[in-house]
């Protein structure tokens, strides 16, 4: 085995540089992050607490029906109860949902394309030129990838919840831990594989303009060959996202503290207090949007750099080097 040299560090540094250079894409990256953040391990960890946390019982179903009835009453009170009004409201909601999906998918394609061109060191044709180059076929492929990913994760979540509920209802308490652990040992790798395949497929669809079946085949082949490196890299990204999240919380806390101080100083003037609260809410929201957009850009850039690097010349994962050196010392 060749001596280990740092592979992930240069990739991460280039990804940070690329994300910082594309400041105008942060708002679009924020929109793209609604459907895919690129933080694979984070998404898996957010999924697992939902498994087993949903009580599939008659009380839950009854509460769901009551909530549906309440929303239906609210819908009729707001839009009207005639068939024509209901159809008009449904059509309007569908049109809004389609427009929102087009905006989000366009933002995702735009960010991935700019990130890819940066990783390949290609000349950027410009924002508007890139935007005009996006066609309906591009968006339909991205929609299919994201929709299949969401559907797969929803089915996985449902199966995991049903498995835990059905197996734990009639088992002794001391078995609960082992049953839950066994189910999680199946679901967590499956969720990781789904998220990783989704990210890799998105990159192949945008980078090479591949058809969906071919892009999916290339993504699964890459994951099969380099699953350990993908796992390592996703854990590294999780740690970086966690550290940056602490920075976000600290920055939001400091901003809130500053504006609370200003509000206390101008407590005698109600208008000044309201203006301060509005300004603080807007600045904190803008700070959150830009920060989240930067992190999504960074994650997309990191995976683009990772895929580019490992397709050119694959290397052994860090854990393989550690295991190799450990065996040499023990033997």
N, C-alpha and C positions, 0 to 999 in steps of 0.2 A: 504494500500500500504506500502511495506517495505521501511525503510529509504534508501535514495539514497547513494550509494557508487560509487566511480569513476570506471567506466568500460573501457572507451575508453583510458584513460591515460596508464594503464598497457599494453594494446594491442599495442599502438603506440610505447611505449618504447621497447617492445620486437621486434616489426617490425624494428625499427631503429637498434637495436643490430644485428638482423639477416641480414639485408642488409649490415651492416658494416663488418660482419664476412665473407660474401660471396663476397669478392673483386674480385676474379677471374671470377665471373659471371657478372660483370658489363658490359663488352663488349657484352655478350650474351643478357643481359637485354636491352641494347641499341637497339639491333636488334629486340628483342621482342616488344619493345615500338613502333616500326614502325606500327604495326597493333593493339596493345592494350596497353595503358599506365597504365591502372588501376586507373587513375584519372578521375572518372566518371563525376563529376561536371565540371571539366575543359573541357572535351570533349563536354558536352552539351552546355556550354557557347561559345565554338568555333563554334558550329554548328549554333546557332541562328542568328548571324549577316549575315550569307549567305542567310537566308530566306528573301525574298523581296529585296535583294541586287542584284539579277540577273534579268536584264530587258529582259523578254521574248517577244521580239519584232522582226519585220522583219529585223531591222538593226543588231540586235544581231545574228540572223540566217545567215544573209549575211556575217557578219564578221567571223562567224564560218566556213562557206564554203570557204571564202578567205584564212583563216588560214590553213584549210585542204588542199587546192590546193597548197599553198606555201610549206607545209610539204611534200606533195606528190612529188612536183618538186625536193625538197631537197633529198628525198628518192631515186628518180630515178638517180639524179646526183651522189649520193654517192655509191649506190649499182648497178646501171645499170637499164636499162629499159626492158630487155628481161624477158620473163616469167620464165625462169629457174633461173635467178638472183633474181627475186622477190621472188620466192618460197624458194630459198636458204636463203635469208635474213629473211623471215618470220619464217622459221624453226629454224634458229639460234636464233632469238629473242625469240621464244617460249621456246626453250631449256634453254636459259639464265633466262627467267622468272620463269620456273619451278624449276631450280636449286636455284634461289634466294628465292623462296617460301619455298623450302625444308629447306634451311639454317635458314630462319626466324622462321619457325614453330618448327624446332628442338631446336633453341635457346629458344623459348617460353616454350616448354615442359620441357627443362632442368632446366630453372629458376623456373618454377612453382613446379616441382618435388622436387628440393632442398629446396625451401622455405617451402613446405608442410612437408617434413621430419624434418626440423628444428622446425616447429610449433608442430609437434607430438613428438618431442624429440627422433626421431629415429636415429640410427647410419647411417651415410652417407657412402655408399659403395665406394665412390671415383668418380672422374670426369669421367674417361674413362669407368668405369663400368656402370655408369648411362647413358653415351652416347650410349654404345653398347646395352643397354636395350630398347632403343627407337625403335619402329617398325613402319612400314607403317600405320598400323591401328591407332596408336596414332596420327600420323600427319594428317591422313585423317579426324579424328574427330575434331582436332583443326582447320583444314582448313574449315570444314563445319560450325563450330561455328562462326569463324571470317568472312567468306564469307556471311553467313546469316545476321550477324550483320551489315556489310557494306551495303548489299543490302537493308535491312530494313531502315537504316538511309538515304540512297540515295532516296528511295521511299518517306520517310517522308519529306525530304528536297524538293523534287519535288512537292509533294502535297501542302506543305506549301507555296512554291513560287507561284504555280498556283492559290491557294486560294487567296492570297494577291493581285496578279495581277488582277484576274477576279473580285474580290469584290471591289477593290479600284478604278478601272477605271471609274465606273459610280456612285460613291457615293460622296457626298459633302465633302469638306475638313475637317469639324469638326467631321465627322464620321470616318475618317481615323484612328484616334488614337484608337477608341473603337473597330473597326474591327481588327486592327493589334493586339491589346491587347487580344482580344478573341481568335484569331488564335494561338498566342504564348502561351496562357494558355492551349491550347490543345496539342501543339507540344512539349513544354518543358517537361511536365510529360511523354509524350510518348518516347521522346529521352532518358530521364533518365531511364525509365523502360527497354528500349532496352539495354543501356550500362550496367546497373546493372545486368540484366539477363545474358548478355554475360559474364561478369566477374565471376558470380557465376557458370554458366555452365562450363566455362573453369576449374574452381577449382574442380568441381565434376568430370569432365572427367579425369583430371590428378590424383586427390587424390584417387579415388575409381576405376579408370579404367572403369567408367560407359559407357554404350552405350549412344549414343547421345539423343534419345527420353527420356530415364530415367533420364539422367543428366539435361535435359531441364525441365522435370517435377519437379524434386527436387529443381531446381533453382527458378522456378516460384512459387512453394509452399512456399519456404523460403521467397521470396520477398513479397508475399501476407501476410504472418504472421508477418513479421518484417519490413515492408516498411518504417515505421517512423524511426526506428533505422538505417536502411540502408541510408536513406536520411540524418539523422544527421551525421553519420559517413563520408559520402561522402563530406559533407560541411566542416567538420573538416579537412579532407584530402586536400580539396581545399585550405583552409587557410594555411596549412603547405606547400603545393606545391608552393603557392604564395610567402611565406616568403623565402623558399629555392631558388626560382627563382630570388628574389632580391639579394641573396647571389651570385648566378651565374653571374648576371649582374655586381655586384661590383667586383667580382674576375676577370672577363674578362676585365673590364675597367682598373683595376690595372695592369694586365699583358700587356695590350696594351700600357699603359702609360710607363711601364718599357722598353718595346722594342722600343717605339718611342724615348725615351731618349737615349738608346744605339745607335739607328740609327743616331740621331742628333750628338752624340759624334764622330761617325765614318763616318761622312758625306763626308769626303775627300776621302775615299776609297770606290769605287763603289762595289767591291766584298764583302767588309765587310757589306755594307748596304744590299745587296741582301741576304747574308747569314743570317743576323739578321732578315730580313723580312720572309725568309723561316722558320727559327727556331721559330719565334713568331707565324706564322700561324699554324705550326705543333703543338706547345705546346697549343695554344688556342683551336684548334680543338680537341686535346686529352683531354684537360680539360673539354670541352663540352660533349664529348662522355662518359667519365667516370662519370661526374656529372649526365647526363641524365640516364645512366645505374644504378647509385645508386638510383635515384629517382624512376625508374621503379621497381627495386628490393624492395624498401621500400613500394611502393603501393601494389605490389603483396603480400608481406609479411603481410601488414596491413589487407588486405581482407582475407587472409588465417587465420590469428589469429582471426579476427572478426567472420568468419564462424565457426571456431573451438569452440570459446567461446559460441556463441549463439545456436549452436546445442547441446552443453552439458547442459547448464542451462540458458535459455532465461531470460533477465531482462527487466524491463520497461525502455523505452527511457528517456533521460534527460528532454525532453520537457513535457512528461506526469507528471513527478515529479513536475516540475515548475507549470504546470496548476493545479495540485492537491493542492499544497501549496497555490496557489493564491486563489482557491475557498475556502479553509479553512479560509483564512484571511478575505475574503469578506463576508462570511456567519457567 
